[in-house]
Amino acid sequence: MSASYVLRKIVYNMIEKRQDLVTNTFADNLTKNFMKNKVYEADLMLLTRDLMKFFDSGIASVTTNSKGLFEYTINALKSLVSTGNTGSG
């Protein structure tokens, strides 16, 4: 079980039980961290999707750097396709 999978499950649990903790700032900080560290994992992509669904909004709801997140997504998808990593769950 990868750390990104565990992180995704923790955030999902927060969405289910502690919505007050899941803010746009929280989402922005998470996505900035993914982009800064160039962590290309399917679970982080799914986490970003889950947060956009939670906020019922687009990419701007999870980051102040939409262009950076778009570029990160493209690079992550390239990396995932080349390695065959489809995520943990």
Secondary structure, 3 states (H helix, E strand, C coil): CCHHHHHHHHHHHHHHHCHHHCCHHHHHHHHHHHHHHCCCCHHHHHHHHHHHHHHCCCHHHCCCCHHHHHHHHHHHHHHHHHHCCCCCC
